[in-house]
Amino acid sequence: MRLIKISMKENEIIVTVVLNCKPSERVRDDISEATTEIVVDFPWGTMIAEQLEISTAPLPNENILECGWIFQRAEYQ
């Protein structure tokens, strides 16, 4: 995993995970388990969406706090 960020729009939590290759079943299960743990802390009716993006391009140049980054893997060029 290269990047994990989270945002909320109305009653939907969006977890975006950027990977450098297709995720294994284990990685998909880990992401699903994490999103389940997140959503249980919110009121009933809150939805959660998982977005998996496969990319080797440079990570976006954005304000990490405003955009909800919660993890970034160290990448050396």
N, C-alpha and C positions, 0 to 999 in steps of 0.2 A: 504494500500500500504506500502510495506516494503522498497522498493528501486526504484528510477527512475534514469536512466542514458541515455545519448544521445551520439551518435557518427555519423560520416559521412564518407561514402565510395563512392568516385567519386561523382555522382550526386544523391545519396540516403542518406537521414537522417534516422537513426534507433533509435527509442525510445523504450527502454526496461523497462518494469514495472514488478517488482517482487512482488507478492501478497502471503499471507498465505492461501488464500482460493479462490474458484471460484468467480470471480467478478460479482457483480450485473449488471443489465442492466444500471443502473445509473452510476456506475463506468466506464463501457465501453463507455458510452456516454461522460463522462467527459474527458476520455483519448482521444477519437476521436476529441473532440472539441479543446483540447490543441494542438494536433498534427496539426490540421488545422491552428490554430493561428501561430504555428511555421513555417510551410512551406510557408505561404504567405509572409514571410520576406526574402525569397530566390528567386533567379532568376527563371524565367519560365523554366519548364522542370525538376526542382528538384523534386524527388520522396520522399515519406515518408513511412516508414514501422513501424508498431506497433508490438512489441513482448511482449506478456503477458506470464509470467512464474509463475506457482504456486509452491511454495516451502516453507517448514518450516525448511529446513536445514540452518546451519549458512551461513551468507552472505559471498561472496567471500572475501578473503584477498588479495586485489589488491590496487594499487595506485589510489585513488579516483579521483585525478585530471587528470591523464593520461587516465583513463577509462571513463571519462565524467559523474561521479555521480553528479546529481543535487538535490537529496533528499535521505535521509536515516532516517527512523523512529527509534527513540530510542528504543532499545530492552534490557531488563534487564533479566538476567539469574537467 
